[in-house]
């Protein structure tokens, strides 16, 4: 991870544009195959919406010189949150109570440019993203077919708490959780 620096997004629109480009590029790859233009626009819109509607929003960017090479996004979620509501309808009540509780931290996105994968950038971003969040647990979802992501999260201590999850027309998802205490 030599030469990589991690920053917290402070509202700068130029930095957000760089993050959106990275997001679009990463999620246009398999297994996601998102339309890059739509993904970019959706990412920018979500960041602006989350900044005013969600607690504890954190967008971290990893830079190699002036190039944005990775990002991590997370927010607090509680009852009333769209994603949490979908999970509540699909998860066992004990699992929901244990990992989601009254509120938890949700890792919404993690994206790393192909040229910077397997070099510790993603792990450093996750560590920084979860540092000192005011929650006992964190949750995230990943595409079931994203095997590299499965191995990465397992190595960081995340546990699968549900598999075979679908939200609307989404691909099959796995839900993971991690104790932050």
N, C-alpha and C positions, 0 to 999 in steps of 0.2 A: 504494500500500500504506500510505497515511497512516493512522495510528492503529491499525495492526495490530501486535500483539506475539506473539512465538512463545515457547512454553514447552515444557519437557521434562516429560512426565508423571512424577510422583514416587510413584505408587501411590495417590494420592487417589481414593477411590471416587466422590465427587461429580463430579470431573473426568472419570473414566472413563464415568460415566453420560451426561454431556454429549457426550463423544466418540461413544458408542454411538448416541445419538439422531441426531447428525450423519451417522454412517455409514449408519444405517438409512434416513434421509431421502434421502441421495445415491444409494444403490444401489437404491432403489425406482424411480428414474427409468430411462428408456430409455437405453442398450440393455440394462441389467442386469435390471430388472424383478424384483428380489428382494422377497420378502414382508418388509415392514418389521419386523414383530414377530420373525420368525425371524432376520432379519439382525442385529437388535439383540442378541438373546440369544447368537447365534453369535459376534459380535464380542467381547462381554464374556468369554465362555468362552475364546476364543482368546488374548486378552490375558493372562488369568490363567495359562493353560497355557504360553504362550510365556515368560512371566516366570520360570518355574521350569525350563523344558526347553531353551531356546535361548540361544545366546550373543549378547551385544551387542544386546539388544533395545532399540529406540528407538521411542518413541511421542511425536511432537511435535504440539502443538496450536497453532493460530493463533486469536487472540482479537481480536474487535472489541468493545472495552469488556468486557462480561461474557458476550458471546455467542461460543461456539465456532463458528468459521466454516470451519475446514479442519483436516485431520489428515494425518499421514504416519506410516506404520509400517514398520519394517524390522528384520531380524535377520540374524545370521550363519547360514550354512548350510554343511554339510559332508556327507560320506558318512553315510548313515543317516537324513538328513532326508527326510521324506515327499515333499515337492515336488521336491527334487533327484533323488530316486530315480525319480520319474515322468519327469522331463526326461532322465535318463540313458538311459532305455529308448527315448526318442523322438528324441534328437539325435545328429547325427554325432559320432563319437568325437573328431575334431579340434576341433570347435566346443565340445564339452563340456570338453575339456582346457584350451582357451584361455580360456574365460570362467568356468567353474565351478572348475577346478583342484582343489586339495585342499579349499579353502573359499573362499567369496565372500560378499558382502553381498547380501541379497535385499530389494528393496522390495516389501513385501507389500500395502500399501494406500496410496492417495492419494485423499482425498475433499475436495471444496471445495463449500461451499454455493453454489447457483446465483447468488445475489446478489453473490458475491465472486469469480466466475470472470473470467478475462482481466484481472486487476488486479495480477498479480505475486505473489500469495499462494502459489500452488502452486510456482512457481519458487523462491521464498525457502525454502519448506519443504523442497524437494528438496535445495537447496544445504546447508541446515543438517543434514538427515538424513544426508547423505553426508560431511559434514565430519569429518575425522580418524578415519574408521572404519579398523580395522586389516586391511583387505583391499585387494588390487590391483584387483579388479573388482567390479561390481555387476550384478545381473540383475533382471528383472521380467517379468511377463506382462501382456498387455492383451487385451481382447476384439478380435477382428479387425475387427468393425464399428464400433468406437469411433474414428471418424475424428478427432475433436477431440483425443483422447488421443494418437493417432499423430502429429499435427502438433506437439503440445506436447512430447512426448519427443524427436522429431527435432530440434526447436529447442534442446533442452538437450544434444544430442550423443549421444543413445542410438542404437544401431544395431540394426536387426532382424537376429537371428541364426537365426530359424526362424519359419515361418508354417504355418498349417494344422494346428496342434497341438490335439489333444483329449485331455482327461484324463477318462475315464469318460464321463458324460453332459454334460460341460461344453460351452458354445458353443466355436466355433473361436477359438483363441488365437494370438497372435504373441508370441514371446519376444524380449526386447530386452536388450542389454548395454551397459555403459559402462566404459571404462578409468578407474580412479581415481588412477593414478599421475601 
